[in-house]
């Protein structure tokens, strides 16, 4: 007898797809689509950048910075500070110790010491450096043009290092390029390489917060993100220190006195 025919054939029940299951499926599809759309509409961020082997790019600032010949990507900087200071990127000389390029940005709305423009910050840096023992000002604050954009420049040296500070304003941030080297020729090489910067066009003379034509940047207006203008609020990341030890000095003093009294009594 055929064993296969000796077993009773059982019909498997097929579940019916009712209207409730269909509506649940449509809901899940709509929810996943909304989440994907939200992710695609992520707001621009100054930290949206990319470091290649021999260059640095930042779409937020419309910035592209090729490194000097032989220079390479440096170490990654810390997260943004509570005062809106960003370490955007860094590059090191070929040997990794003789020279360094630091690219940083300061939000002009949240700076502890606000400046009206980049040249004002350059002049403040000159005053600070001149007051430090062992530091020498090699070039007073000067207005220069790089890639069709206005910069402030300051050269100073001391403790065996030469430095050049260049700063400009982009999207209500003061974007700075700080070049440091232990050899003036190496410093000059890195500074000359900044002539190949790619930057958004210079906006016309106007008050702080104006739009920058040609760069497709939104207008920045101080204190605008309040009330009905606020669309979504994002809490900032916590900045160190995350906790601090509280020393109860009075408690320790009392304990020290008790121990000293016990020693005097011979206990």
N, C-alpha and C positions, 0 to 999 in steps of 0.2 A: 504494500500500500504506500502511496506517495505520502511521505510525512508532511509535506507542505499542505496537502489537501485535508489531512486529518485534523488540523487545528482549526478551530472556529474562527472565522473572519469577523473581526470587530471593526465597526465603523468609528472613526475618530470624529469627535464633535468639533465643528468649526465655530469659533466664536463669531458672533455677529457684531459688526461695527455700527453702533448706534450713533445718534446725533451728538450725545455727550462726548464720546471719544473724539469725534471730528472737531468739535469746538475746542477741546483741550489741545489738540494738535495745532490748530490755527493760532491759539493763544501763545503756545511755546515758540512757534515760528516768528510771530510778531515781536515777542519779547527779545529773542536773540537778535533780530534785525535792529531793534532800537539800541541794544547794547553795542553792536558793531558800529552803528552810526555815531554813538556818543564817543567811542574810542577814536573814530576817524576825525572828530571835531576837536581834538585835543588842542588846548591853547598853546601858542608859541611860548618858548621858555629860553632864557639866555643860556641854559645849560645844554640846549640842543646843538651839539657840535660834533665834529668828527676830526680825529687826529690820524693823518696818514703818516707814512714813514718820513716824508720830507716836506710836509705842509700841514697847516691847520685851517679848518673851515668852520664857519659859524653862520648858518642861515638866518638866525634871529637878528644878527647885526649886519647881515649882508657882507661878511668879512671872509677873505681868503688870504692866508699868509704863507707864502713859500719860505722855507728855511734857507739860510745861507749854505753854501757848498760845504758838504761834510758834516753839517749839523743834523741832529736827529731828535726824535721825540723825547721829552723829559718826563719826570715823574708826575703822576696825577696829583693835583692840588686838593685841598680840603673842600668840604661842602660850603655853600654860601653862608656868610655870616648873617646875624640878625639885623645888621645895619645895611644889608644889600650889597655887600662886597663879594664879587665872584672872581675866583681864580679860573680863568677860562682854559688856559693851556700853557705849556712850557716846552722849550727846546734846549738841548745841550750841545756844546761843541763836540768835535769828533772824539776827543779823549774823555769827555764826560765831566771834566773838572775845571777846564780853563775858561769856559764861557757859558753864559746862560741867558735865555730870552724868556721873560715872563709876560704873559698876556692876561690882563685883568680888567675888570669893569666895576665901576661904582655907580649904583643907582642914585641919581641926583636928588630924588625925593626922600630917601631914607638915610642919607649920609649924616654921621654925627656932626660934621662941620660942612654944611652945604656950601657949594660954590656955584656962581652964576654960569661959569663956563670952564673949559679945560685950561685956558691960560691962567685963570685965577688959582686953580689947583697947582699949576706949575710954579707960580710965584710963591705960594704957601710952602711948597716942597723946598724951594730955594732958601727960604727963611729958616726952615727947620734944619736943613743940612748945614747951613752956614753957622748955626749955633752949636754944632757938635764938634768936640775936640778931635783934631786929626783929619777933618774933612775939608776939602778945598773945592771951591766953585770954579770950574774950568770954562764954563760958558753960561752966561746969564740967560734968563728966560727969553726965548726967541720964538717968533711966529714963523713957521715953515709950512710948506705945502707938500703933501705926499699923496700920490694917486688922485690929485685934484681935490683934496680935502685939507682944510686948515688944521694944523697941529700946533701945540706948544712944545718947546724942546728945552731941556735942561741937562747940562753935562756937569758932573762932579766926580771927585775921586778921593780916595783915602784908604788907609789900612791895607795898602797893596792892591786895591781893586779900582777899576775905572767903570763909570756908569753913565748911561744915557737914558733919560726919561722922555718919552714922547706920549702925548695925550690928545685925544679928540673927543667930540661929542657925537654919539649915535643913539637914537631912540631914548633920549633922556637919561643916558648913561655916559659917564666919562670912561672911555676905553683907553687903557694905557698899555704901552709897550716898554718894558724895563729891560735894558740890555746891560749885563754885567760881565766883565772879563778882567783877567789879570795881566793882559797885554793890550796896549792901545791899538796895535794893528789888528788884533782879533776883534776888538770892540768895533773898529771902523768897518770891518768886513760885515759884521752882523747888522750894523746900522744901515749900510748901503744896500743890503738885501731887502730892507723894508721899502725901498723904492718900488718893489714889485708887488706891493700890497694891492689887493682888489677890494675896493670899498664902495658903499653907496654914494651917489652924487651929493655934493655939498648943498644943503638947503639955503635959500636966500636969508638975508639978515632979518630976524624976527624974534619975537619973545620966546622964552623957554616954553616948550610944549607944542610948538608948531609942527605941522606935518612936513615930511621930507619928500618932496616930489621926485618921482622916478624910482623911489625905493619901495613903494607899495607898503609903507609903514603906517600904522594907525596914529592918530593924533594923541599925544600924551598931555593930559591936563591934570594939574595937581588938585588933590582932594575931590576928584570927580567920582570915585568909586564909593559913593554913599547913597543912602536912601533908595529911590526908585531906579537909579542908574546901576545898582549892584545886581548882577545877574547870578553869580555863583561865588561863594566864599570858600577858599582853600586855606586851611590852617597851616602855618609854617612849621617846618621841621624843628624839633627841639635842638637847641644849641648847648654845647657843653659849657660849664659843668652841669651834669644832670642831678647831682646831689652834693651836699657839703656837710662835713662833720662839724657838729657844734661842740665846742670845748667849754665845759662848765668850769671856768677858772675859779669861781668862788668855792665850789665843791673841792677842788684839788688843794686850794689854800687851807681850807679847814682840815682836810686829811693830813696835810703836811704838818700843821701845827699840833695835831693830836700825836702824830708819830714823834715829833721833836719833844713834846712834853713827856711822852712815855720814856724816851731815852734819858731825859734829864732826871726822871724819877728812878731810873735803873730798872725799869720793867722790861 
